[in-house]
Amino acid sequence: MVLFFHLIFTAAWVLNVQASNDTVYHGWKVEPHSRGTWSILWSCLATIFICTWSVLHLDVPERHSRWYLYYRKFKWMLVATVAPEIILLSSSAGFFAAQKASRHLARHGHEEWTLTHMQFAEAGGFWYREPGEGLTACDIHQLQEMIEKGHVAGPPVSEEELRSRGKSDLVLKLIAILQIVWFAAHTLVRAIKHYHIAVLEIATVAFVFCSIFSYGFYLNQPQDVEYPMVLEIPHASKLKGSSRWKDSYLNYVNCPLCVLFTSGFGAIHCLAWNLPFPTPQERLAWRVCSVMTTAVALVALNSVWALDKLSDEGRLSERLQMVFDVTISGSFLLYAIGRITIIVLAFMDLRALPTDTFYIVNWGNYIPHFAV
């Protein structure tokens, strides 16, 4: 993480130096003698697709229609395109909840319930059935309660068997990560050489930021599992109901790491603060939207957390409730406007790019080799 932010700050410094140069703009540029506009567009779209499609680790579905599964993943891919930090916050909150549960069980002699098992439970992977009853969904807190009460002797499958239920393996994840890291390294080298970087590439780096950490949090979680595992409970048991949003997410969204994730995505767009835009109005709009999306995301995050805390303590008056509702709704509206504007501006920037945007990086200068 420290290395990633070091690279970001280095890029910010060189981009600010770059902005002072005089620029000559060019329209759509074809290949093959230099980097063309199409190659810039294609590399960014491919990386964004990887960051928004392959990184998704959705909950075990209640419906198993093939078209529904594709629709559900496509829907969340669109959410990840507009607000990728939502996926990052979800992955981090789910990871911390599963880690807390697995460590608690390990301290009480249940080491067989690993982090992978608890992440699978957090994703709705375990259901239970009591005698004479139908299947009932089981969240991570109910599973932990059943284990502690002795209703469940041990996990029905080992950690290795559980991982094998996923549709994606570690090799595919590593390939996706390598593509993401390559794009980030390529962008950084261009910045160090003071080659102009397209605004769309800066926006793509922000997706890379979210995806790298999301992959880390999802590393042990099976992906695209279609059917839950059923736990047979020998006798009836009264389990406490729980809210996943409240117990798994709100307990972690206000931690410093989640605040950093929320602000980091919007702040990366500020790297293009001094980059040349086709018009001064577009540069101003980019600056305003970059700051706005960073600020309102933090406001919404902390408002939701404060609203829940005050509600639990019984200190939430009707007037205060209205203030929070307006603040949260307004924050989401401003964020949506800012994100859509940033996406539009990123693609509009491709119509007029400085000459050095199309310079090709000679990677031979950066690979250690012996001279003959």
C-alpha positions in Angstrom: 0.0 0.0 0.0 2.8 2.4 0.9 4.5 1.7 -2.5 1.3 2.4 -4.3 0.8 5.8 -2.7 4.5 6.6 -3.3 3.9 6.0 -7.0 0.8 8.2 -6.9 2.6 11.1 -5.2 5.5 10.7 -7.7 3.1 10.8 -10.6 1.4 13.9 -9.1 4.8 15.8 -9.0 5.8 15.0 -12.5 2.4 15.7 -13.9 2.5 19.2 -12.3 5.9 19.8 -13.9 4.5 18.6 -17.2 1.6 21.0 -17.1 3.8 24.0 -17.5 4.9 23.0 -21.0 3.3 24.6 -24.1 1.1 22.1 -25.9 0.1 21.5 -29.5 -3.2 19.6 -29.8 -4.0 16.9 -32.3 -7.2 15.2 -33.2 -7.8 11.5 -33.7 -4.5 9.9 -34.5 -4.1 6.6 -36.3 -1.4 4.0 -35.8 1.0 2.1 -36.4 4.1 4.5 -36.3 3.1 5.9 -32.9 0.6 5.3 -30.1 -2.8 6.1 -31.6 -6.0 7.3 -30.1 -7.6 4.0 -30.6 -4.9 2.2 -28.6 -5.3 4.6 -25.7 -9.0 4.1 -25.8 -8.7 0.3 -26.1 -6.2 -0.1 -23.2 -8.3 2.0 -20.9 -11.6 0.3 -21.7 -9.9 -3.2 -21.3 -8.5 -2.3 -18.0 -11.7 -0.8 -16.7 -13.6 -3.9 -17.8 -11.1 -6.1 -15.9 -11.5 -3.8 -12.9 -15.3 -3.9 -12.9 -16.1 -7.4 -14.1 -13.5 -9.8 -12.9 -13.1 -8.2 -9.5 -16.8 -8.8 -8.6 -17.4 -11.5 -5.9 -21.2 -11.4 -5.6 -23.3 -13.2 -3.0 -24.6 -16.7 -3.6 -27.9 -16.1 -5.5 -31.3 -17.2 -4.5 -32.3 -17.6 -8.1 -30.3 -19.7 -10.5 -31.4 -18.8 -13.9 -28.4 -18.4 -16.2 -29.8 -15.1 -17.7 -30.5 -13.8 -14.2 -26.9 -14.5 -13.1 -25.5 -12.6 -16.1 -28.0 -9.8 -15.6 -27.1 -9.5 -11.9 -23.3 -9.4 -12.7 -23.8 -6.9 -15.5 -25.9 -4.7 -13.1 -23.2 -4.6 -10.5 -20.6 -4.0 -13.2 -22.4 -0.8 -14.1 -22.4 0.1 -10.4 -18.7 -0.5 -10.2 -18.2 1.7 -13.3 -20.0 4.6 -11.7 -18.9 4.1 -8.1 -16.1 1.5 -7.8 -15.4 2.5 -4.2 -18.8 0.9 -3.3 -17.3 -2.5 -4.3 -14.1 -1.6 -2.4 -15.9 -0.7 0.7 -18.1 -3.8 0.5 -15.1 -6.1 0.0 -13.2 -4.5 2.9 -16.1 -4.5 5.3 -16.9 -8.1 4.4 -13.3 -9.1 4.9 -13.0 -7.4 8.3 -16.3 -9.0 9.5 -15.1 -12.5 8.4 -11.7 -12.0 9.9 -13.2 -10.9 13.2 -15.5 -13.9 13.3 -12.8 -16.5 12.3 -10.4 -15.1 15.0 -13.1 -15.2 17.6 -13.9 -18.8 16.8 -10.2 -19.8 16.7 -9.8 -18.4 20.3 -12.6 -20.6 21.4 -11.2 -23.8 19.9 -12.9 -23.7 16.4 -9.8 -23.3 14.2 -11.4 -25.4 11.5 -13.6 -22.5 10.6 -11.1 -20.5 8.5 -11.3 -17.0 7.0 -12.4 -18.6 3.7 -15.4 -20.3 5.4 -16.4 -17.1 7.1 -16.1 -15.0 4.0 -18.2 -17.6 2.2 -20.8 -17.2 5.1 -20.6 -13.4 4.7 -21.6 -13.9 1.1 -24.7 -15.9 2.0 -23.0 -19.2 1.2 -24.4 -21.2 4.2 -28.1 -22.1 4.7 -29.5 -24.2 7.5 -32.4 -26.6 7.9 -34.1 -27.7 11.1 -36.2 -30.9 11.5 -39.5 -30.4 9.8 -38.6 -27.0 8.5 -37.5 -25.6 5.1 -34.2 -24.0 4.2 -33.4 -20.7 5.9 -30.7 -18.3 5.0 -27.9 -18.0 7.5 -25.7 -14.9 7.9 -22.2 -14.9 9.5 -23.5 -13.9 12.9 -26.0 -16.7 13.1 -23.4 -19.2 11.9 -21.1 -18.1 14.6 -23.8 -18.5 17.2 -24.7 -22.0 15.9 -21.0 -23.0 16.1 -20.6 -21.7 19.7 -23.8 -23.5 20.8 -22.6 -26.8 19.3 -25.4 -27.0 16.7 -22.7 -27.3 14.0 -19.9 -29.7 14.7 -17.5 -28.5 12.0 -17.4 -27.1 8.4 -19.1 -29.5 5.9 -16.1 -29.1 3.5 -12.5 -28.2 3.9 -11.0 -24.8 2.9 -9.6 -26.3 -0.3 -12.9 -27.9 -1.3 -14.7 -24.7 -0.6 -12.3 -22.7 -2.8 -12.8 -25.3 -5.6 -16.5 -24.4 -5.7 -15.7 -21.0 -7.2 -15.6 -20.4 -10.9 -12.4 -18.5 -10.8 -9.0 -19.7 -9.6 -5.9 -17.9 -8.3 -4.2 -18.0 -11.7 -7.0 -16.1 -13.4 -6.9 -13.5 -10.6 -3.2 -13.1 -11.0 -3.5 -12.6 -14.7 -6.1 -9.8 -14.1 -3.8 -8.3 -11.5 -0.8 -8.3 -13.8 -2.9 -6.5 -16.5 -3.9 -3.9 -13.9 -0.3 -3.5 -12.6 1.0 -3.2 -16.1 -1.3 -0.4 -16.9 -0.4 1.5 -13.7 3.4 1.0 -14.4 3.0 2.1 -18.0 1.2 5.3 -16.9 3.8 6.0 -14.2 6.7 5.6 -16.7 5.0 8.0 -19.1 4.6 10.5 -16.2 8.3 10.2 -15.3 9.4 10.8 -18.9 7.1 13.9 -18.9 4.9 12.4 -21.7 1.4 13.7 -21.6 -1.1 11.3 -20.1 -4.7 11.3 -21.3 -7.4 12.2 -18.8 -9.0 8.9 -19.5 -5.8 7.2 -18.4 -5.9 9.1 -15.1 -9.5 8.0 -14.6 -8.5 4.4 -15.3 -5.7 4.6 -12.7 -8.4 5.4 -10.2 -10.2 2.2 -11.1 -6.9 0.4 -10.7 -6.6 1.8 -7.2 -9.9 0.3 -6.2 -9.4 -3.0 -7.9 -6.0 -3.8 -6.4 -7.3 -3.5 -2.9 -10.5 -5.3 -3.7 -8.6 -8.2 -5.1 -6.6 -8.4 -1.9 -9.7 -8.5 0.2 -11.4 -11.1 -2.0 -8.3 -13.3 -2.4 -9.6 -16.1 -0.2 -13.3 -15.8 -1.1 -14.7 -18.3 -3.7 -16.1 -16.4 -6.7 -19.3 -16.9 -8.6 -20.6 -19.8 -6.5 -24.2 -20.5 -7.6 -25.5 -22.8 -4.9 -25.3 -22.5 -1.1 -24.2 -25.2 1.3 -26.9 -26.6 3.6 -26.2 -27.2 7.3 -28.4 -29.8 8.9 -29.3 -28.6 12.5 -30.4 -31.6 14.6 -32.8 -29.7 16.9 -34.6 -26.4 16.8 -32.6 -23.4 17.9 -33.5 -19.8 18.5 -31.1 -17.7 16.6 -30.8 -13.9 16.9 -31.7 -12.0 13.8 -29.1 -9.6 12.5 -28.8 -6.9 9.8 -25.9 -7.5 7.4 -25.8 -3.8 6.5 -25.7 -2.8 10.2 -23.5 -5.6 11.7 -21.1 -6.2 8.9 -20.8 -2.9 7.1 -21.6 0.0 9.4 -19.2 -1.3 12.0 -16.3 -0.8 9.6 -17.1 2.0 7.2 -15.9 4.7 9.5 -12.5 3.1 10.2 -9.5 5.1 8.9 -8.8 2.5 6.2 -12.3 2.8 4.7 -12.2 6.6 4.9 -8.9 6.4 3.0 -10.5 4.2 0.3 -13.4 6.5 -0.1 -11.4 9.6 -0.5 -8.6 7.9 -2.5 -10.6 7.2 -5.6 -11.8 10.8 -6.0 -8.4 12.2 -5.0 -6.6 10.3 -7.8 -8.6 12.3 -10.3 -7.0 15.4 -8.9 -3.7 14.2 -10.5 -5.1 15.7 -13.7 -5.5 19.1 -12.0 -2.9 20.9 -14.2 -3.0 18.8 -17.3 -3.9 20.6 -20.5 -7.6 20.2 -21.5 -9.1 21.0 -24.9 -10.9 24.0 -23.3 -10.5 26.0 -20.0 -14.1 25.2 -19.2 -13.5 21.4 -19.3 -10.5 21.8 -17.0 -12.5 23.8 -14.5 -15.3 21.2 -14.7 -12.9 18.4 -14.0 -11.4 20.2 -11.0 -14.7 20.9 -9.5 -16.1 17.4 -10.0 -12.9 15.8 -8.7 -13.0 17.7 -5.5 -16.8 17.4 -5.2 -16.8 13.6 -5.6 -14.1 13.2 -3.0 -15.8 15.5 -0.5 -19.4 14.3 -0.8 -18.4 10.6 -0.6 -16.8 11.3 2.8 -19.8 13.3 3.9 -22.3 10.5 2.8 -20.1 7.8 4.5 -19.9 9.6 7.8 -23.5 10.8 7.7 -24.8 7.2 7.3 -22.5 6.0 10.2 -23.6 8.9 12.5 -27.3 8.4 11.6 -27.1 4.8 12.7 -25.1 5.5 15.8 -27.6 8.2 17.0 -30.5 6.0 16.2 -29.1 3.2 18.3 -28.5 5.6 21.2 -32.0 7.0 21.0 -30.8 10.5 20.4 -32.2 10.9 16.9 -34.9 13.5 16.8 -37.3 14.0 13.9 -35.7 17.2 12.9 -32.2 15.7 13.0 -33.5 12.7 11.0 -34.7 15.1 8.3 -31.3 16.9 8.2 -29.5 13.5 7.8 -31.9 12.4 5.0 -31.4 15.7 3.1 -27.6 15.5 3.6 -27.3 11.9 2.5 -29.7 12.2 -0.5 -28.0 15.4 -1.6 -24.6 13.8 -1.3 -25.6 10.9 -3.5 -27.1 13.2 -6.1 -24.0 15.4 -6.2 -21.8 12.4 -6.4 -23.8 10.9 -9.3 -23.6 14.2 -11.2 -19.9 14.6 -10.5 -19.1 11.0 -11.6 -21.1 11.2 -14.8 -19.4 14.5 -15.7 -16.0 13.0 -15.1 -16.7 10.1 -17.3 -18.0 12.3 -20.1 -15.0 14.7 -19.8 -12.6 11.8 -19.9 -13.9 10.6 -23.3 -14.3 14.1 -24.6 -10.6 14.8 -23.9 -9.6 12.2 -26.6 -10.8 14.6 -29.4 -7.8 16.9 -28.9 -4.6 15.5 -27.3 -1.1 17.0 -27.1 1.6 15.6 -29.4 3.6 13.8 -26.7 0.5 11.8 -25.7 1.3 9.6 -28.7 5.0 9.0 -27.9 5.8 5.4 -27.3 7.7 4.3 -24.1 10.9 2.4 -24.9 10.7 -0.3 -22.2 14.2 -1.5 -23.1 15.6 1.5 -21.1 13.9 0.2 -18.0 14.7 -3.5 -18.2 18.1 -4.6 -16.7 20.3 -6.3 -19.3 23.9 -6.9 -20.2 25.5 -5.1 -23.1 27.2 -7.4 -25.6 
